[in-house]
Every structure is written in C-alpha cells, then in structure tokens.
Amino acid sequence: CMRSLHHSGWLNFRMRCLLVSFASYQLWLDWRRLTPVMARLFLDYEPGIHYPQFQMQAGTTGINATRIYSPAKQAEDHAGGDFEFIRRWVPELEQVPREHMVEPHKMP
C-alpha cells in the first residue's frame, strides 16, 4: 500500500484502514505522529475526515475499539483472483504462485 500511495497519492478506503491498523498495532506507531506524515502523501487529505479515521483505525475512538486487519485475509478477500495489485506493488512476490500469494512464507 505504501508503494502505491507514494506513487499515486491515493488509496481506497479499505487500504487506508489496513495501513493505519497495521502501523498502529503491528508497528506500534502512534497515530498522532503518523497522521501528519500521511497527510503529506494523500492528495485528498482533509483533516476533518482523516483525523477521526486515523483515531478510529488506531482504536482510540469509536464503538469497535480494536481494529486489527489481517493483511492475508484482506488480500484473499479483496485483491482479486490474479492479485494484480500485489504483483505490481510488491515485485518481490511477482513470481510467487497464486496459491501462495497471500501467505508466501508458507511456500515449500
């Protein structure tokens, strides 16, 4: 997602959620320090929209406090059968067979 964002300045909503969730829960980055960095990358940045979304995805507000997205499940459910987005933006996985694309670390 970050490579695509750096290139285009835009990500769809699901990818934005995944990105903030991953940064907050797996990388332990504070959403308050992450938000200004991401604001410089998003072409459509709007503080009134993005700050509450970052807070929600980081689990500091909202009714579903913990929002941990599985990158493997998101890829499986939303990347499409050919995994074109992953193959384009993660060239390290370009030659990985389709059946191992969401969890290449499990390849024999």
Beta strands, then each sheet from edge to edge (+ up, - down):
end
